[in-house]
Amino acid sequence: MMTQKKETFGDKIARINPILFREAMRRQLKLFSYEPVSLPHLAILDYLGEKSSSKMSDLAKVLGISMGAVTGIVDKMIFLKLVKRERSDEDRRVVFVVLLDKGKDVSEKFNDAKRNIVNDLFSILTEKEKQDYLLLIQKVVNNIKE
């Protein structure tokens, strides 16, 4: 007779989180499917929305992709007039990506959409459950940042 392995916390989270993330991503992409903005563009806009500018090398590091890949993505974003490149005054080898007004608008629209999607996905929870969830997730995120 086979004994069933008891599902651990790690097993459950590893099974549940991808379902939640895939659904959130599916809804986000559905909202932006009519625009010439891809997922990597949105990731960069989201990052730049917090900082307004970033070194190319930092974008590569944050996204976990090569400098060549970032260059290609940023080239398309420049074509779409979402961002521009600027060289550092101190070191001409350093290139910054700067968010333009159109990029800010798309970033804000994306953030509004994310907020609405999260509110919809978590609408089944009570306010207390939402606050408890938020505290726990923030604790995990703080641990990651340390």
Summary of the structure (lengths in Angstrom):
residues: 146
radius of gyration: 19.1
end to end distance: 46.1
largest distance: 72.1
contacts: 354
relative contact order: 0.11
helix: 67%
strand: 9%
